[in-house]
Amino acid sequence: MLTDNHGRTINYLRLAVTDRCNLRCFYCMPEHGLDWLERKELMSYEEMLRTCTLLVSMGVQKIRITGGEPFVRRDMLRFLTALSRLDGLDELSITTNGVLTAPLVPKLKQIGIKSVNLSLDTLDSNRFFAITRRNEFAKVMHTLDELLEHDIDVKINAVVMDGQNTQDIIPLVQLTRELPVSVRFIEEMPFNGDDHTYKGLEWNHLRILHEIREAFPLLRKIQDPAYSTSANYHVLGHKGNVGVIAAYSRTFCGTCNRLRITPQGELKNCLYDDGVLNIKDKLRAGLNNEQIKQLLLDAVNKRARDGWEAERARTLTRGIHESMAAIGG
């Protein structure tokens, strides 16, 4: 198994395949002025497949494809099919906003995708438009229906934002009454592409949980899966579950098992770091597989203890200015 300098097992890769997105959520990117990467700046499918093959050979067992929105990149299904065939890869999953996903669900099932994270911050179409700046609510809900129809495990990710969608917390929990979904509430983070100033966290994981408990007194703590970033709960009598992710408070760093690769090929040991190795540049420089693997090992052995340490190290050079789409959600 691949382990870091703090003795943590590293077996999970989040691979962002594009920075482009067909929504414009204000907490993720500015409405205007964000320049998309040129194609040559992105990792090619061949480069991503080679990198994933090496990481799987080193102990990575799970890969999650993210963006931007993965399905705005052409030939994504072909790439997913190739990934699904990697020897040693136990789980391939996707995070999507659902706008383009519904027609693809049967093929995703055929490929072997068992789990999809669906970004959905509200069940109100007007608030959806206000948050995403796009009128695509119906398509996202159609994707949810299709995923459930095809027995694909669904986690609904909702970012909780003061003054924007806190009134959606209870309706989203109510979804779990009849649907076998996990609704996960995520603390807002400062990755907004510098369009607005991040003024700190009004709704942390404790406040979110309190809000849920007040409305659902039958909420009970359940066992968290290994390496879980969410604290997980179940309302007695409901079919689904509820999770709360302390993404800004960073309470789960001690068991972090993941690496991130951005669309530009930058390896990140932590969401909050500056990036520790540009894999794309090394591949294009002609390094062989053993040299790449050694660089990956060296990078993993220089991980920050937690997200706070990673953020402190980066602010020595520059603060957080990226869009989440450029990092990989």
N, C-alpha and C positions, 0 to 999 in steps of 0.2 A: 504494500500500500504506500501511497505517496503521503508523506507527513511534512508539516512545516517546522519552523524553528521553535514553536511552542508545543510541539507534540500533537497537534491537531491533524486528524486524517483529512486529506483533500481528495474527494471523490466526485465532485459535482462541478460542472462547467456551465456557465451562462454565456452563450454565444450570441452577440448582437450582429445580425446579418445586414442591417441597413440603418441609417439614421433617419430615413424618410418616413413620413407618416401621413395618413389621409385624414387624421383629426389634428386639432391644434389646441390641445388641452392647456389651459393657461398656467397650470402648476408644473408643466413639463417643458414648455417652450413659449417664446413670445409669439404674438399674433403675426408680426411681420419682422423681417430683417434677419432671419436665420438662414444662412446659406447652406444648401445641401452639399454633401461631399460629391466631388466628381467621381466617375466610375473608377478611374485609375487609382484613386485614393482608398477605395474599398478593397478588402480582401476578396480575391476571386473565390469561386466555389472550390476550385482545386486546392487553393491555399488553405481554406478553412477545413476541407476534408483531410488534408495531410496533417494539419495541426491537431484535429480531433483524433485522428488515428494514433498519433504519437501520445497524446494525453491519455487515451484509453489504454494504451499499452503500459502506461505508467501508473494506472490505478483509477482513473476516472471511470465511474460506472453510470453516471447520469448526465445527460446534456439537455439543457433547456434552450430553445431557440427564441430569441427576443429581437426587438428593434429599438427604436422606431416601430413600425408595423411590419412584421416579417413578410406578409403576403403582398406587399407592394413591390417586392423584388421579383423579377421574372424568374421562371423555372424553379421556384421554391420547392414544389412537390418533388421534382427530380432530385434536388439536393437532399431533401428529407429522406427519400427512398435510399439514397446512397449511405446516408448516416445510419439508417436503421439496420443496415447490414453489417455494421462493424462488429467484429468478434470481441466480446468482452463488455459491450455496452448493454447494460441491463434496462435502461429506461431513457426514452426520448420523448420530450414534452415540449409544449409551445405556450408562449404568452402572446395573446392577440387582443386587438380591440374589437374584433368581431365584425367589422364592416364588410370585409370581403370573404369571410370565412365560411358562411353557411353552405354555399355550393360545393365546398371542398371537403366537407365533413366525411362523406362516404369514403373518399380516397384516404383521408387521414386515418380512418378506422382500418382500412385495408393495409396501410403501411405498418400499422402497429402502434399508433399514437394512443396511449391509454389515458393521458391526463392533459387538460388544457386549462390554463389560467386566462380568464376572461375579464378584461378591464371594464368595470361598470360602476361609476361613482354615484349614480342616482337612478331611480325608477320613474322619475318625472321627465317627460320629453322636453319640457321647456327648460328645466335646469340642465338637462343633458346638453342642449344647444348652447346655453350660457357658459358651461364649463368647457365644452369641446370646440365651440365656434363652428360646428357643423350639424346639419340636420340628418343624422344617421341613426337615430335611436331605434327605429323599427328594424333595421338590418341587424343590429346587435342583438336584439331580443329574438330575432329569427335564428341567429347563430346559437343562442342559448337553447332554444327548442330543439334544434338539429343535434347538438351535442348530446343532450339528454336522450333523444330518440335513438341515438346510436350507442348508448351505454358508455359514453366517454366520461371519465371523472372530471367534474367541473369545479374549479375554485374561482369564485368571483372576487376580484380585487377592487376595493373601494378606498380611495384616498380621502381621508376625513379633513375637511377644510373649514375653518371657522368662518361663519357668515355666508357659506356657499351651499353646503349639503349636509349639515349636521342633522337636519330634519329627515334625512333619508336613512339614518342609522336604524331606526325601528322598522320601517318598511322592508329594508334589506334583510334584517333578521327574520322577519315574518316570512320571507321567501323559503326559509328552511323548514317551515311547518309542513309544506306539501311537496317540496322538491328535495331530492337527495344531493344537495350542493353544499359546499363549504363557502360561506361568506366571510371574507377576511378584510378587516378594517386596518388601514395602514396609516401611520403617522405621516403627515406632510413633511417633505424634505426640501432643501434649498436649491434643487437642481432645476431651475426654471429658465435657463438661457439668458439670465440677467435682465429680463423684461420688467420685473418688479422686485422690490427689495424684500428679502425674507426677514420678517420681523420677529421670528421666534415661534415656538410651538404653543398654541392655545389649547389644542386637543391632543393630549398625550395618551398613551395606552391606558393609563389608570382612569382618566376621565371618560374615555370611550367605554371602557368596561363598566364603569359606574352607571353610565347612561343605559347600557343594555340591562344591567341587573335591576335597575329601577322598573323597567317595563316588563322584564321576564324573571320574576323571582324564582322560577324553577330552573334557572341556568345553573349548570354544574360543570366543574372542571373535569376534563377528560385527559387521558394519557397523551402527551405530545410525542409524535414520531421522532426518531433519532435525527439530530441536527435541525430540528424544526426552528424556523424563524418566528413562528406564530405560537402564542399561548392559546390553546384550543379548548372550546367549551361546547356543551350540548344543552339545549332546552328540552326538558322531558316532554315526550310526546311528539317531538319534531322529527322529520326524516333526515334533515341535514345538520350540519354543525356550524359553529361560529369560531373565528380566529381573530386575534388582535396582534398586529405586527408592530413592534417598537422600533421602526426603521430609523427614527431620529434619536430616540433615547438610547438605542443600541445595547439593549440588555442581553442579547443572544450571542455576542461576539465570541464568548469563551468556547462555543462549540462550532464555530464557523468552519464549514467544510467546502467552501466554494471559491472558484476563480471566475473572473470575468474577462471576456475579450471583446473589445469595442469594434465597431465596423471598420475602423482604421487599422485593426490588428494590434491594438495596445492591450497588453496583459495588465489587469488590475487585480491586486491581491485583496482589495477592499473597494467598495463603492466610493469611499471618501478619499482614496489616495489619488496621486497624480498620474498613475501608470508606472509600471516598473520595467517593462520590456516591450519593444515593438517587434512582434513576431513577424509581421508582414515584411518589414525591412530586412530582417535576417534571412527569411526565405528567399527574397529577391536578390540578396547578396550572394546566394549560392551555397549557404551552409548546408551540410548534410544532416541526416536525421539525428545522428549521435550528438552532433554539436548543438542542434536545437534542443534536444532533450537535456543536455547539460545546462544550457541557459535557463530552461524552465525550472530545473532543480535548484539552480542558484537563486532564482527569483522567489521560489516558494520558501526558501530558507532565509528570506529577509522580510517576512511579513510583520506588519505591526501587530501589537497585542490585541488592539481593538480599534473600532472606528474613530474614537476620539484621538488616539495616538496618530492614526493615519492622517486625520484632518490637520492636526497640529504640525505635522511634518510638511504638508503641502502648503500651508499658509506662510511658511518661510519664504516661498517663492511667489505664490499667487493664491488668491482666494478661490472659492468655488464660483465658477462662472458658466459651467457647461449646462446645456440642456440634457435632461435625462435621456432624450432620444439619441444623443451623441454618445452616451455611455453604454446604454443597454438597460432597459427597464427591468 
